[in-house]
Amino acid sequence: MSDSKRKILVTGATGQIGGALVRLLAAESELRVVAAARDQGKATSLSVPVVMLDYDREETLAPALEGIDSIFMVTGYTVDMLKQSKAIVNAAKRAGVKHVVHLGAPGDDDTKVGHWGWHQFVERYIEWSGISFTHLRPEIFMQNLLGYGGAKADSKGIIRHYIGDARISWVDCDNVAAVAAVALKRPDIHAGKTYHLGYEARSHSEIAEILTQVLGQQFIAESRPPQEFLEQMLAAGADPAYMKCAYQNWIDYEARAIPGQDAVYGNFFDLTGRKPTTWAEFAKQHAEAFKY
Ligand SMILES: NC(=O)c1ccc[n+]([C@@H]2O[C@H](COP(=O)([O-])OP(=O)(O)OC[C@H]3O[C@@H](n4cnc5c(N)ncnc54)[C@H](OP(=O)(O)O)[C@@H]3O)[C@@H](O)[C@H]2O)c1
């Protein structure tokens, strides 16, 4: 009986992690998966039913959450995430949602990185709501090298970045989605847990070397002034508050001032039964996008 199946709402379904998660969960016969999109036209390629949900339009929240057991909660690259997250948690509580899996950011609880701290405020708000939760704290996405904040990278062999020789911890968005899927399938096991997701620590020069070896073309890393990142993001219309945090983050990474910035975690196999994506594998999988 389809009515006995748990119903899961995936927000951010038109984005990187939410999209990958929908593809994973669509194959699960014991679940009913619904994708949330503020622009349903962008969600036509998803193989699950789509509902309208715009965090900034309060009237869309209750209808989208009706009958939902669990949600995957994604917000975009904006300080509006604070009020948006509050709105959806409030609506989820009213709708009787039982479990929330939240896509957060890296860092320990005492992090000084601004936007990572915003994600932790959201975590605390979810906990305060009384809804059962799983918090995901992914490190930096490997996909950032393909594009960031909506801006597509076209490297032509030059990997531009802003953190000098510093090593940082990386994770493939598909691995983040895989852990989200596990937490949504078995909330009984994953309730109350916080998972740090970062599986390979590399500097950009090391990544350029890996790309060169795997793809057989020359790649070089070029560290640029963080001010250039900020100017480009603002010119592209990105949220200034979020991007100022990211800008400061690059400065602090280069100074190796962020505790745990190159930490890697051994939890992926235990959580999913698979090995996490390595940079070499990521290069192979995205060869067409990297090649020039
Ligand atoms: N990049 C990194 O290295 C990194 C590392 C750790 C954590 N994070 C966190 O990851 C999150 C972003 O994940 P992502 O890369 O998968 O995002 P993404 O690809 O930019 O997708 C964002 C999703 O949120 C949706 N969205 C935005 N505003 C909305 C609104 N008002 N109502 C409903 N939906 C809305 C977007 O819909 P549209 O398609 O309509 O825009 C899209 O589906 C951020 O919270 C960021 O802090 C990023």
The ligand as an ORCA input file, in Angstrom:
! r2SCAN-3c Opt
* xyz 0 1
  N      30.104     24.967     -1.771
  C      30.667     24.427     -0.710
  O      31.888     24.116     -0.713
  C      29.865     24.164      0.523
  C      30.506     23.479      1.584
  C      29.771     23.183      2.736
  C      28.452     23.564      2.820
  N      27.844     24.245      1.782
  C      26.434     24.617      1.929
  O      25.700     23.933      0.921
  C      24.488     24.671      0.679
  C      24.267     24.788     -0.813
  O      24.127     23.501     -1.361
  P      24.153     23.299     -2.946
  O      25.531     23.627     -3.466
  O      23.548     21.995     -3.248
  O      23.213     24.482     -3.382
  P      22.766     24.943     -4.846
  O      23.226     23.974     -5.880
  O      23.142     26.391     -4.988
  O      21.203     24.807     -4.701
  C      20.466     25.590     -3.802
  C      19.068     25.102     -3.845
  O      18.265     25.874     -2.935
  C      17.144     26.354     -3.658
  N      16.662     27.612     -3.113
  C      17.330     28.784     -3.052
  N      16.524     29.735     -2.541
  C      15.319     29.154     -2.301
  C      14.082     29.631     -1.818
  N      13.899     30.912     -1.485
  N      13.054     28.744     -1.699
  C      13.219     27.444     -2.037
  N      14.370     26.941     -2.519
  C      15.412     27.795     -2.665
  C      17.650     26.543     -5.075
  O      16.560     26.680     -5.973
  P      16.767     27.388     -7.437
  O      17.323     26.306     -8.324
  O      15.406     27.810     -7.814
  O      17.720     28.529     -7.245
  C      18.448     25.260     -5.257
  O      17.615     24.164     -5.513
  C      24.653     26.035      1.348
  O      23.874     26.039      2.522
  C      26.139     26.086      1.691
  O      26.379     26.872      2.833
  C      28.528     24.534      0.643
*
